[in-house]
Amino acid sequence: MTIEILRLATVAIWRKLLRPNPWSHGLLAVIALCWGISGSWDYNRKIPISDWKHDLRADASGYYIYLPGFFHHNFHVDDLDSTILIKAGYGFKLDRTKDRIVTKYFYGTALFESPFYLMAEAVVGWGRTDGFTDVHRRAIEAGGVFYWVLGLWLLATALQHWRPAPLWVTIVVMAIISFGSNLFYYAFRMPGYSHIYSFAMVCLAIWAMVSGVSHGRSSTKAIVFCIACALVFWIRPVDLIAIGAIYAWLLIERSSLFRIGDSGDCRS
């Protein structure tokens, strides 16, 4: 009798989790986050900072240098050793004539990395290192996985709102997006690049559009949508192509929003 009750309870809980709801999505997100961070740490810790394949090298360091440059050096180079360029793969320049750290990359990526950078600084000690330690690398790797999971969760929630489907369909679609493209590579292996942060903001824009903007129901969602689109530009300007696609989708879903004098029925 007890075994039968446990079996029925297990089946009931499992069925509830398989239904598309915030709890099932949240549970899957937590599982993916824990698995992704542990896997990324286990893989990337085998690659020393001296190896050219490490994940804060070249372009990644060009984005990342905003953080130690801003928080500890005021973008001056007088107290920076030139060997940091070798470690960073020459992703930025040290202009000693003008006493400036010079990078050609936009600062949006560093903005999203900053919470994890500050966590690393709290662990190693404020300003005690050059910012390219293993602790900083683990922090940025955790950040990459976090924004990957956040983006998938927002996208899954938006698609369920747009076209409701069983949970297994959501899982399959998210798996195809992650592993059928280079998305997982940038989340797991190269979190210092801009791609995963741009993905998260594109997903935020889609979520805001589907859940509010396209129905003209929420001015708050409209603000979130605009902020997400702006952040995509500050992360990687070329990704405005994706924003153009979202606006085209919005035009198809709610063309009246683009008519002069017809702003819809927006309520906060």
C-alpha angles and dihedrals in degrees: 000000000000092000091051092051091050091049093051091046091050092049091048093050092046092050091049091052091048091057113091104257138129092262095056092045091047093050092050090048092053092048092049091047094052093044093045096049095046092047094047092048092047092051101040097044087068090064111075123216088250091062116094089224095066117123100244096056134113112345091009091060090049089063095037098051089076088074103055088031094056102035100041113015107031083229091294120134102202094103097037122103114228089228087077087075091061091048091049095045094242093289089149139016136244108218102197092176092063094025093235139133105228126200129166095209129098118251099234094097092051089050091060093042093051099087090054093043090054090051089054091049089053089055101045097033129268111289095345095122139037091255095251098097126128089255091057090048092052089050094052090045090054088049093053092053091045093055090044091055092042091053093049092048092051092046094047091049091049094048091048089053092047099042113006114218139163116283093250089060090053091050092050093047093048090048091051091049092048102041101023091062135035092268096104091047092058092044096046105028109020109029091150091073122085100244101089094048092049089050091053092052093046088053090049090053091050091048092050092046097049097040098045123346098061090053094044089232105123132041088189091060089048090056091048089049093053093046092050091050091049092049091053088060093049091049098047119346094204089064089073081094087074091049089052089054091051091051089050089052090049090050090054094045098043113009091166090073088068096052116103110248094017110093096159125234104301118180126172 
